[in-house]
Amino acid sequence: MTLSLFDQFMSPVLLGVPLMALALSLPWLLLPKPCSRWLNNRFLTLQNWFINSFTKQIFLPISLGGHKWAALLTSLMLFLISLNMLGLLPYTFTPTTQLSLNMAFAVPIWLATVIIGMRNQPTHALGHLLPEGTPTVLIPILIIIETISLFIRPLALGVRLTANLTAGHLLIQLIATGTFVLLSLFPSVALLTSTLLFLLTLLEVAVAMIQAYVFVLLLSLYLQENV
């Protein structure tokens, strides 16, 4: 039973060929193609409003030097939302439940923000490792602690996204299995658990969107510290 629960998080394989690349390319196929019409439909208008609102909210506290990251971080959030939402469909695979994939998103962008900070303002970047007014005795310990906390940031990003999506998928599968078993034994209890399953699915949709937003928000905060 334990193995069957976690089988859903294994990368799908067809004829010995991993289908991870297909799962990652599917969200880009859903994006609308540019057209020459003067007026957009309601879906495109809503999508543009969402992208503009998100970009303004994320980059409002960041200086003008960091606004060049807007296209990258906005595309990353839309990509993560698409992957998380598509993974909630039946018989689909959620690539963002793989820690290796999330780390591949987090580490390069975090490392780029650190390199930019060390290149443009090294004194300010290194100043984060030692708070002002620290007693002399605590200076070596605080430098070690702040250095560890700096390097653990991308790991925290990847683990947070992986753990939240994995826990939600496991809960949905457990409650769905319980509902199927109770359907023939206790129909009234099965009705109650199916209602719980519906509410949990709505919660998981919200979690899929919130976790993508938090992932990009934390990256923008790291960028704000170094720009």
C-alpha positions as CSV (number, residue, x, y, z in Angstrom):
1,M,0.0,0.0,0.0
2,T,2.8,2.4,0.8
3,L,4.4,1.8,-2.6
4,S,1.1,2.3,-4.4
5,L,0.6,5.7,-2.7
6,F,3.9,7.0,-3.9
7,D,3.8,5.5,-7.4
8,Q,1.9,8.6,-8.5
9,F,5.0,10.7,-7.9
10,M,7.3,8.6,-10.2
11,S,8.2,10.0,-13.5
12,P,6.0,8.4,-16.2
13,V,7.8,6.2,-18.8
14,L,6.6,5.0,-22.2
15,L,8.5,2.3,-24.0
16,G,11.5,3.1,-21.8
17,V,11.4,6.8,-22.6
18,P,10.8,9.3,-19.7
19,L,7.8,11.6,-20.3
20,M,9.0,14.4,-18.1
21,A,9.9,16.6,-21.1
22,L,6.3,16.1,-22.4
23,A,4.8,17.1,-19.0
24,L,7.0,20.2,-18.9
25,S,6.2,21.3,-22.4
26,L,2.4,20.9,-22.1
27,P,1.9,24.3,-20.2
28,W,3.5,26.2,-23.1
29,L,1.1,24.6,-25.6
30,L,-1.8,26.0,-23.6
31,L,-0.7,29.6,-23.9
32,P,-2.5,31.6,-26.5
33,K,-0.7,32.6,-29.6
34,P,-0.3,36.3,-30.5
35,C,-2.8,37.6,-33.0
36,S,-3.3,40.7,-35.0
37,R,-6.8,41.5,-33.7
38,W,-7.5,44.9,-32.2
39,L,-9.6,43.4,-29.4
40,N,-8.9,40.4,-27.3
41,N,-11.4,38.0,-25.9
42,R,-12.4,37.9,-22.2
43,F,-9.9,35.2,-21.3
44,L,-7.0,37.1,-22.8
45,T,-8.1,40.3,-21.1
46,L,-8.4,38.5,-17.7
47,Q,-5.0,36.9,-18.3
48,N,-3.3,40.2,-19.1
49,W,-4.9,41.9,-16.1
50,F,-3.6,39.1,-13.8
51,I,-0.1,39.3,-15.2
52,N,0.0,43.1,-14.9
53,S,-1.3,43.1,-11.4
54,F,1.2,40.4,-10.3
55,T,4.1,42.2,-11.9
56,K,3.3,45.5,-10.3
57,Q,2.8,43.9,-6.9
58,I,6.1,41.9,-7.0
59,F,8.3,44.6,-8.4
60,L,6.9,47.7,-6.7
61,P,9.5,47.6,-3.8
62,I,12.4,46.7,-6.1
63,S,14.6,49.3,-7.6
64,L,14.6,50.0,-11.4
65,G,17.7,47.8,-11.8
66,G,15.7,44.7,-10.8
67,H,12.8,45.4,-13.2
68,K,14.7,43.6,-16.0
69,W,13.8,40.4,-14.1
70,A,10.1,40.9,-14.6
71,A,9.7,38.7,-17.7
72,L,11.7,35.9,-16.1
73,L,9.9,35.8,-12.7
74,T,6.4,36.3,-14.3
75,S,7.0,33.5,-16.8
76,L,8.2,31.3,-14.0
77,M,5.1,31.9,-11.9
78,L,2.8,31.2,-14.8
79,F,4.7,28.0,-15.6
80,L,4.6,26.8,-12.0
81,I,0.9,27.6,-11.7
82,S,0.2,25.7,-15.0
83,L,2.2,22.6,-13.8
84,N,0.5,22.6,-10.4
85,M,-3.0,22.9,-11.8
86,L,-2.5,20.4,-14.6
87,G,-1.2,17.9,-12.0
88,L,-4.6,18.0,-10.2
89,L,-6.3,16.4,-13.3
90,P,-7.0,12.7,-13.1
91,Y,-4.3,10.4,-14.6
92,T,-1.8,13.2,-14.9
93,F,1.7,13.7,-13.5
94,T,2.8,16.7,-11.5
95,P,6.5,17.5,-12.2
96,T,6.7,20.0,-9.3
97,T,6.4,17.1,-6.8
98,Q,10.0,16.2,-7.8
99,L,12.6,17.9,-5.6
100,S,15.2,17.8,-8.3
101,L,13.1,19.9,-10.7
102,N,12.2,22.5,-8.0
103,M,15.9,22.8,-7.1
104,A,16.7,23.3,-10.7
105,F,14.3,26.3,-10.7
106,A,15.5,27.7,-7.4
107,V,19.3,27.3,-7.4
108,P,20.2,29.1,-10.6
109,I,18.0,32.1,-9.9
110,W,19.1,32.4,-6.3
111,L,22.7,32.1,-7.3
112,A,22.3,34.8,-9.9
113,T,20.9,37.2,-7.3
114,V,23.8,36.5,-5.0
115,I,26.4,37.0,-7.8
116,I,24.7,40.3,-8.8
117,G,24.8,41.5,-5.2
118,M,28.5,40.5,-4.7
119,R,29.4,42.2,-8.0
120,N,27.4,45.5,-7.7
121,Q,27.6,46.1,-3.9
122,P,29.9,43.7,-2.2
123,T,30.0,45.6,1.1
124,H,26.2,45.7,1.4
125,A,25.9,42.0,0.4
126,L,28.5,40.9,2.9
127,G,26.9,43.1,5.5
128,H,23.9,40.8,5.7
129,L,26.2,38.2,7.2
130,L,26.9,40.3,10.3
131,P,24.1,42.4,11.9
132,E,25.0,45.9,13.2
133,G,25.9,46.1,16.9
134,T,26.8,42.4,17.3
135,P,29.0,41.7,20.3
136,T,32.6,40.8,19.4
137,V,32.3,37.4,21.1
138,L,29.3,36.4,18.8
139,I,30.8,37.6,15.5
140,P,32.3,34.2,14.4
141,I,29.1,32.3,15.4
142,L,26.7,34.7,13.7
143,I,28.8,34.8,10.5
144,I,28.6,31.0,10.3
145,I,24.9,31.0,11.1
146,E,24.1,33.7,8.5
147,T,26.2,31.9,5.9
148,I,24.4,28.6,6.5
149,S,21.0,30.4,6.3
150,L,22.1,32.0,3.0
151,F,23.0,28.7,1.3
152,I,19.9,27.0,2.7
153,R,17.5,29.4,0.9
154,P,17.3,27.5,-2.4
155,L,16.8,24.2,-0.5
156,A,14.0,25.7,1.5
157,L,12.3,26.9,-1.7
158,G,12.5,23.5,-3.3
159,V,11.4,21.6,-0.3
160,R,8.5,23.9,0.5
161,L,7.0,23.5,-3.0
162,T,7.6,19.8,-3.1
163,A,6.3,19.0,0.4
164,N,3.1,21.1,0.0
165,L,2.1,19.5,-3.3
166,T,3.1,16.0,-2.3
167,A,1.1,16.2,1.0
168,G,-2.0,17.5,-0.9
169,H,-1.9,14.7,-3.5
170,L,-1.5,12.1,-0.8
171,L,-4.5,13.4,1.1
172,I,-6.6,13.4,-2.0
173,Q,-5.7,9.9,-2.8
174,L,-6.2,8.6,0.7
175,I,-9.7,10.2,1.0
176,A,-10.7,9.1,-2.5
177,T,-9.7,5.5,-1.7
178,G,-11.6,5.7,1.6
179,T,-14.7,7.0,-0.2
180,F,-14.5,4.2,-2.7
181,V,-14.3,1.6,0.0
182,L,-17.1,3.1,2.1
183,L,-19.4,3.5,-0.8
184,S,-20.7,-0.1,-0.7
185,L,-20.5,-0.4,3.1
186,F,-21.7,2.9,4.6
187,P,-23.2,5.1,1.8
188,S,-24.0,8.0,4.2
189,V,-20.4,8.1,5.5
190,A,-19.2,7.9,1.9
191,L,-21.3,10.9,1.0
192,L,-19.7,12.8,3.9
193,T,-16.2,11.8,2.8
194,S,-16.9,12.7,-0.8
195,T,-18.0,16.2,0.4
196,L,-14.7,16.4,2.3
197,L,-12.9,15.3,-0.9
198,F,-14.5,18.1,-2.9
199,L,-13.5,20.7,-0.3
200,L,-10.0,19.3,-0.2
201,T,-9.7,19.5,-4.0
202,L,-10.7,23.2,-3.9
203,L,-8.1,23.7,-1.1
204,E,-5.5,22.0,-3.2
205,V,-6.3,24.3,-6.2
206,A,-5.7,27.3,-3.9
207,V,-2.5,25.7,-2.6
208,A,-1.2,25.1,-6.2
209,M,-1.6,28.8,-7.0
210,I,-0.4,30.1,-3.6
211,Q,2.8,28.0,-3.6
212,A,3.7,29.2,-7.1
213,Y,3.2,32.8,-5.9
214,V,5.2,32.2,-2.7
215,F,8.1,30.6,-4.7
216,V,8.4,33.6,-7.0
217,L,7.8,36.1,-4.2
218,L,10.7,34.8,-2.1
219,L,13.0,34.9,-5.2
220,S,12.0,38.5,-5.7
221,L,12.8,39.3,-2.0
222,Y,16.3,37.7,-2.6
223,L,16.6,39.9,-5.7
224,Q,15.6,43.0,-3.7
225,E,18.4,42.4,-1.2
226,N,21.0,42.3,-3.8
227,V,19.9,45.0,-6.4
